[in-house]
Amino acid sequence: MKIIVTAIGSDGDINPMIEVSKKLLERGHEVEFCANGYFGQKVKNAGLTFLELGGEHLYLEGLKRPGVWDPRKGFQVVWQFVRESLELNYQIVKERIIPGNTLLVGTTLAMANRVLQDELKIKASTVHLSPCCIISAHEPMTGPGYPSPTSLPLWMKNAYVGLIDKLALDRVCRDDINQFRAKHNLPPVKSIFRKWLASPNQVICAFPDWYAEPQPDWPPNSVCTGIPIFHKQEHEDLSAEVKEFLQSGAPPVVVTPGSAMAQSEKYFKTILKCLSGSNYRAIFVTKHKNHVLEKLPPNIILSNYEPFDLLFPKAQVVIHHGGIGTSAQCMNAGVPQMITPFAHDQFDNAARLEKLGVGKKPRVPNEFRFTHDPNGGWRKCLDSIAHDKQMRLRCQVIQRKIHSEPEPASVIANEICKLT
């Protein structure tokens, strides 16, 4: 059967779906992978047929849009990108469909898949890579400056998530979705994220149930798997500079703001302030090297890319943004995490990692401005993690749990194959 996989987002969305697609290919299916052109070579290197969803420049421009990393405006900015590519996504996928012999697989924002599913009555699977993609009254997401209100009565939590669904989500995307549906003679829908978004055939929750426990109001056809870990390609290795640095002293602090963070100047200024006057050695990993001071102290080096599955096991602590992919790589490596979230699912992931005992988030005066750290909260947090023996033991427990479970990409591929 032909399986068309659509992944919308950054490396954290594309990488796990590449791992899943490779497993589908191994099972004898014809797999085509639809994503922005920025990811084309990576997809082709995995042996997959690539369908380009807009040029690379559109992705790079999107990363620089004002507000994309503002926790209050981020979804609106991301939605603009999704809306602008919706028609192209629809046309690319529709013309590749073989009636009676095609299955659609898509990440949370692959809205064209759901429209095509409703229009053509074909099977589709929705893959949620992060728990907060599921709007649940039983376990509401954690956001900046407010915890998940789990202690409230259910009727209050229902009202709470209903307001989020209506005012923060539907108000942004519902009219656009319904205008697009009307073009294809489909009736309007509402409660886009809470109800319509999930495929009626299958919802893959690509994280383990010990990371996010399934809730009674999750889609009835949902299944928890594990988080697919993106592995280095056969030819990849750590850079010579990083290898030399690792051999020259104590395990370093690895710092990464995420592959999509193209506005990280303030972030690195805060990190440098955090590390100033300390004995920490550090490796900064970012594709946007111009955001870092040209001259770094000798205890810090800069790299534009390193395979995380090779680097993280050698780290003392990993400081990162709280993306689900980076969080999973840390848990897989058994390394403590300091989570410094910007927007989107990152605050919710930070809360879950803290609950598991494998990471900690700095305490800052205003989480809507997380890089504003006048009281030294980042340094205090780093020192606390570096000396926390219990956290390190807990990281090892979680690492063993991950390694003892079936490979998530294979589990997800097997679940998807049940629809073929």
Summary of the structure (lengths in Angstrom):
residues: 420
radius of gyration: 21.0
end to end distance: 6.9
largest distance: 64.9
contacts: 1402
relative contact order: 0.12
helix: 46%
strand: 13%
